[in-house]
């Protein structure tokens, strides 16, 4: 069973930076494309960023381009999300996800993400 555990979420001020981490266990991490999503209570889950299994490609949602950076350490089975210049609209629960069965070469469709963590809360105050 693949398990994902996020950490690093907390309350910060607008303009601050934050690093989220997600450790994956119970699977073959280097084979998985990974992604980050976020969700506000009462709203649909929003795609944030994703990274190819070998780290060679990254993709971002329009709302975070230029501010967030996704990366991974396959030796530590960990994916990261560096968030800079945070804004109050970034307030959400952040979830990492694995597209464990996806074998394509481009960005995995959202429906390919079949494992999610429990989430870590990020709150940005103005």
Backbone as JSON, one array per atom type, in Angstrom:
{
  "sequence": "XXXXXXXXXXXXXXXXXXXXXXXXXXXXXXXXXXXXXXXXXXXXXXXXXXXXXXXXXXXXXXXXXXXXXXXXXXXXXXXXXXXXXXXXXXXXXXXXXXXXXXXXXXXXXXXXXXXXXXXXXXXXXX",
  "N": [[0.83, -1.18, 0.0], [0.65, 2.11, -0.97], [1.77, 4.95, 0.74], [1.48, 8.36, 1.61], [2.88, 11.13, 3.17], [2.51, 14.34, 4.13], [4.22, 17.36, 5.13], [5.13, 20.45, 6.78], [3.36, 22.55, 6.49], [1.96, 25.61, 7.73], [1.04, 28.64, 9.52], [1.58, 31.73, 7.95], [2.83, 34.99, 6.93], [1.73, 37.21, 4.32], [3.81, 37.28, 1.47], [5.81, 35.77, 2.57], [7.85, 32.75, 2.54], [7.6, 29.17, 2.09], [8.3, 25.74, 2.65], [7.1, 22.75, 1.58], [6.98, 19.26, 2.26], [6.85, 15.84, 1.18], [6.75, 12.59, 2.02], [7.05, 9.4, 0.65], [6.01, 6.07, 0.99], [6.02, 2.44, 0.85], [5.85, 1.85, -1.83], [7.15, 2.14, -5.21], [8.85, 4.67, -5.49], [10.57, 6.1, -7.39], [9.39, 5.45, -9.81], [7.1, 6.86, -10.05], [5.18, 9.52, -11.3], [4.72, 12.63, -9.74], [2.61, 14.86, -7.88], [1.25, 18.01, -6.68], [-1.6, 19.2, -5.05], [-4.24, 21.44, -4.07], [-6.77, 22.45, -1.74], [-9.59, 24.26, -0.76], [-11.96, 24.42, 1.8], [-15.17, 23.58, 0.78], [-14.72, 24.17, -1.84], [-13.61, 23.06, -5.12], [-10.97, 20.7, -5.61], [-7.76, 21.9, -6.49], [-5.36, 21.83, -9.04], [-1.87, 22.1, -8.58], [0.97, 21.63, -9.08], [3.26, 19.48, -10.85], [5.6, 16.77, -11.31], [7.83, 14.98, -13.35], [8.69, 11.48, -13.2], [11.47, 11.09, -13.27], [12.34, 13.55, -12.66], [12.87, 15.31, -14.72], [11.06, 16.95, -16.0], [8.8, 19.57, -15.21], [5.6, 20.89, -14.27], [3.14, 23.47, -13.94], [0.3, 24.96, -12.3], [-1.57, 27.78, -13.46], [-1.97, 29.77, -11.53], [0.16, 29.64, -9.79], [2.53, 29.75, -11.13], [5.87, 30.78, -11.5], [6.11, 31.42, -8.84], [6.0, 29.13, -7.23], [7.87, 26.1, -6.8], [8.37, 22.82, -7.77], [10.04, 19.86, -6.73], [12.09, 16.89, -6.43], [13.49, 14.15, -4.56], [14.68, 11.29, -5.34], [16.18, 9.37, -4.04], [15.46, 9.69, -1.43], [12.81, 9.28, -1.49], [11.03, 11.45, -1.62], [9.05, 14.3, -2.28], [8.99, 17.78, -2.99], [7.63, 21.05, -2.36], [8.37, 24.18, -2.98], [7.37, 27.25, -1.92], [7.08, 30.52, -2.72], [6.75, 34.08, -2.09], [4.15, 34.14, -0.96], [0.57, 34.42, -0.99], [-2.58, 35.57, 0.36], [-4.6, 34.19, -1.02], [-3.47, 31.75, -1.46], [-4.0, 30.23, 0.68], [-4.92, 27.14, 1.92], [-5.55, 23.57, 2.17], [-2.92, 21.48, 1.46], [-2.07, 18.87, -0.7], [-0.1, 16.07, -1.48], [0.36, 13.88, -4.27], [0.38, 10.76, -6.01], [0.88, 9.48, -9.22], [0.66, 6.56, -9.72], [0.24, 4.52, -11.55], [0.65, 5.55, -13.99], [2.12, 5.7, -17.13], [2.9, 7.39, -19.12], [4.66, 9.96, -21.01], [4.29, 12.64, -20.75], [2.71, 15.39, -19.0], [0.83, 14.01, -16.36], [-2.67, 13.36, -16.64], [-5.18, 14.73, -14.45], [-6.87, 12.77, -13.43], [-5.26, 10.55, -13.29], [-3.92, 10.47, -10.93], [-3.69, 8.45, -8.28], [-3.12, 8.02, -5.63], [-3.21, 9.75, -2.61], [-2.04, 12.03, -0.07], [-2.74, 12.92, 3.4], [-2.8, 15.6, 3.71], [-1.63, 18.97, 4.37], [-1.96, 21.93, 6.19], [-1.89, 25.21, 4.95], [-1.8, 28.53, 5.81], [-2.19, 31.82, 4.93], [-1.74, 35.03, 5.91], [-2.8, 38.43, 5.49]],
  "CA": [[0.0, 0.0, 0.0], [1.43, 3.35, -1.05], [1.37, 5.95, 1.73], [2.08, 9.67, 1.41], [2.75, 11.95, 4.37], [2.96, 15.71, 3.91], [4.6, 18.15, 6.29], [5.64, 21.78, 6.48], [2.33, 23.58, 6.47], [1.8, 26.42, 8.93], [0.53, 29.99, 9.27], [2.62, 32.68, 7.59], [2.38, 36.28, 6.46], [1.86, 37.44, 2.87], [5.18, 37.56, 1.06], [6.71, 34.77, 3.14], [8.11, 31.51, 1.8], [7.33, 27.95, 2.84], [8.69, 24.51, 1.95], [6.33, 21.56, 1.91], [7.62, 17.99, 1.93], [5.95, 14.68, 1.15], [7.51, 11.34, 2.0], [6.26, 8.3, 0.1], [6.47, 4.75, 1.4], [5.18, 1.33, 0.44], [5.79, 1.7, -3.27], [8.4, 2.35, -5.94], [8.77, 6.1, -5.71], [11.21, 6.59, -8.63], [8.57, 5.15, -10.97], [5.85, 7.61, -9.98], [5.03, 10.96, -11.46], [4.17, 13.16, -8.49], [1.97, 16.16, -8.0], [0.69, 18.71, -5.54], [-2.92, 19.79, -5.23], [-4.7, 22.16, -2.88], [-8.23, 22.53, -1.65], [-10.24, 25.07, 0.26], [-13.24, 23.82, 2.2], [-16.29, 24.07, 0.01], [-14.33, 24.38, -3.23], [-13.02, 21.91, -5.77], [-9.52, 20.56, -5.51], [-7.05, 22.63, -7.55], [-4.03, 21.35, -9.41], [-0.83, 23.08, -8.28], [2.21, 21.38, -9.8], [3.62, 18.07, -10.97], [6.97, 16.52, -11.72], [8.03, 13.68, -13.96], [9.3, 10.51, -12.3], [12.91, 11.25, -13.2], [12.61, 14.94, -12.33], [13.33, 16.04, -15.9], [10.05, 17.92, -16.42], [7.87, 20.06, -14.2], [4.46, 21.64, -14.8], [2.53, 24.28, -12.89], [-0.95, 25.65, -12.52], [-1.37, 29.18, -13.81], [-2.0, 30.64, -10.36], [1.39, 29.54, -9.0], [3.7, 29.85, -12.0], [6.8, 31.84, -11.14], [6.21, 31.56, -7.38], [6.18, 27.81, -6.62], [8.78, 25.18, -7.48], [8.29, 21.42, -7.34], [11.27, 19.11, -6.93], [12.02, 15.58, -5.81], [14.71, 13.44, -4.23], [14.28, 9.89, -5.47], [16.9, 8.56, -3.05], [14.77, 9.84, -0.15], [11.37, 9.08, -1.72], [10.42, 12.69, -1.14], [8.76, 15.38, -3.22], [8.95, 19.06, -2.29], [6.99, 22.2, -2.99], [8.87, 25.45, -2.47], [6.37, 28.29, -2.19], [7.61, 31.86, -2.45], [5.85, 35.2, -2.28], [2.81, 33.62, -0.69], [-0.55, 35.37, -0.97], [-3.73, 35.02, 1.1], [-5.36, 33.25, -1.87], [-2.8, 30.45, -1.42], [-4.49, 29.52, 1.86], [-5.59, 25.89, 1.54], [-4.9, 22.32, 2.54], [-2.09, 21.04, 0.34], [-1.98, 17.42, -0.77], [0.72, 15.49, -2.52], [-0.31, 12.78, -4.92], [1.19, 9.92, -6.88], [0.25, 8.85, -10.39], [1.45, 5.35, -9.61], [0.02, 3.61, -12.67], [0.79, 6.33, -15.22], [3.36, 5.39, -17.84], [3.11, 8.32, -20.21], [5.86, 10.78, -20.98], [3.97, 14.04, -20.55], [2.06, 15.65, -17.71], [-0.3, 13.1, -16.13], [-4.0, 13.95, -16.4], [-5.51, 14.75, -13.03], [-7.51, 11.5, -13.03], [-4.25, 9.5, -13.14], [-3.38, 10.47, -9.57], [-4.48, 7.45, -7.57], [-2.8, 8.01, -4.21], [-3.13, 11.09, -2.02], [-1.76, 12.11, 1.35], [-3.79, 13.46, 4.25], [-2.81, 17.04, 3.56], [-1.02, 19.86, 5.35], [-2.65, 23.22, 6.06], [-1.13, 26.45, 4.78], [-2.64, 29.7, 6.01], [-1.44, 33.04, 4.63], [-2.45, 36.22, 6.4], [-2.38, 39.69, 4.84]],
  "C": [[0.88, 1.26, 0.0], [0.88, 4.36, -0.04], [2.16, 7.23, 1.49], [1.84, 10.51, 2.66], [3.37, 13.32, 4.09], [3.37, 16.36, 5.23], [5.05, 19.53, 5.83], [4.61, 22.89, 6.46], [2.25, 24.32, 7.8], [1.22, 27.77, 8.54], [1.7, 30.94, 9.01], [1.98, 33.99, 7.16], [2.52, 36.36, 4.93], [3.28, 37.86, 2.53], [6.21, 36.57, 1.58], [6.89, 33.59, 2.19], [7.87, 30.32, 2.71], [7.75, 26.76, 1.99], [7.85, 23.36, 2.46], [7.1, 20.32, 1.47], [6.58, 16.88, 1.95], [6.81, 13.44, 1.01], [6.58, 10.21, 1.58], [6.85, 6.97, 0.54], [5.53, 3.69, 0.84], [5.07, 1.13, -1.05], [7.15, 1.91, -3.9], [8.43, 3.81, -6.38], [9.4, 6.57, -7.02], [10.39, 6.32, -9.89], [7.33, 6.04, -11.07], [6.04, 9.06, -10.4], [4.3, 11.47, -10.22], [3.57, 14.54, -8.71], [1.57, 16.74, -6.66], [-0.65, 19.32, -5.96], [-3.26, 20.57, -3.98], [-6.22, 22.28, -2.91], [-8.65, 23.41, -0.49], [-11.59, 24.44, 0.56], [-14.37, 24.45, 1.39], [-15.99, 24.33, -1.45], [-13.72, 23.12, -3.81], [-11.5, 21.89, -5.57], [-8.85, 21.19, -6.73], [-5.68, 22.03, -7.8], [-3.0, 22.46, -9.18], [0.41, 22.84, -9.15], [2.42, 19.88, -9.91], [5.04, 17.95, -11.52], [7.09, 15.1, -12.26], [8.84, 12.78, -13.04], [10.81, 10.65, -12.2], [13.31, 12.69, -12.9], [12.95, 15.82, -13.51], [12.32, 17.09, -16.39], [9.2, 18.32, -15.23], [6.77, 20.87, -14.88], [3.78, 22.35, -13.63], [1.16, 24.8, -13.3], [-0.69, 27.13, -12.73], [-1.26, 30.09, -12.59], [-0.71, 30.61, -9.55], [2.66, 29.66, -9.83], [4.57, 31.04, -11.6], [6.98, 32.03, -9.66], [6.51, 30.23, -6.7], [7.14, 26.98, -7.47], [8.62, 23.78, -6.9], [9.62, 20.75, -7.64], [11.12, 17.76, -6.22], [13.41, 15.06, -5.55], [14.36, 11.96, -4.25], [15.0, 8.99, -4.46], [16.22, 8.6, -1.69], [13.26, 9.68, -0.29], [10.55, 10.28, -1.28], [10.2, 13.67, -2.3], [8.55, 16.66, -2.41], [8.13, 20.08, -3.08], [7.51, 23.45, -2.29], [7.91, 26.55, -2.9], [6.93, 29.64, -1.77], [6.54, 32.92, -2.71], [4.39, 34.78, -2.07], [1.78, 34.74, -0.56], [-1.69, 34.75, -0.18], [-4.54, 34.02, 0.28], [-4.71, 31.88, -1.94], [-3.23, 29.64, -0.2], [-5.32, 28.31, 1.45], [-4.93, 24.72, 2.26], [-4.18, 21.82, 1.3], [-1.87, 19.53, 0.43], [-0.95, 17.02, -1.82], [0.02, 14.24, -3.04], [0.64, 12.04, -5.84], [0.34, 9.37, -8.02], [0.97, 7.51, -10.59], [1.32, 4.42, -10.81], [0.24, 4.3, -14.02], [2.14, 6.05, -15.86], [3.66, 6.31, -19.0], [4.33, 9.19, -20.01], [5.56, 12.26, -20.73], [3.24, 14.22, -19.24], [0.88, 14.71, -17.5], [-1.62, 13.86, -16.0], [-4.35, 13.83, -14.92], [-6.08, 13.41, -12.58], [-6.51, 10.37, -12.87], [-3.67, 9.44, -11.73], [-4.25, 9.57, -8.7], [-4.12, 7.28, -6.11], [-2.62, 9.45, -3.74], [-2.75, 10.99, -0.56], [-2.93, 12.72, 2.11], [-3.84, 14.99, 4.23], [-2.11, 17.78, 4.69], [-1.57, 21.26, 5.11], [-1.66, 24.36, 5.94], [-2.1, 27.61, 4.91], [-1.78, 30.95, 5.84], [-2.28, 34.24, 5.02], [-1.91, 37.48, 5.72], [-1.83, 40.67, 5.85]]
}
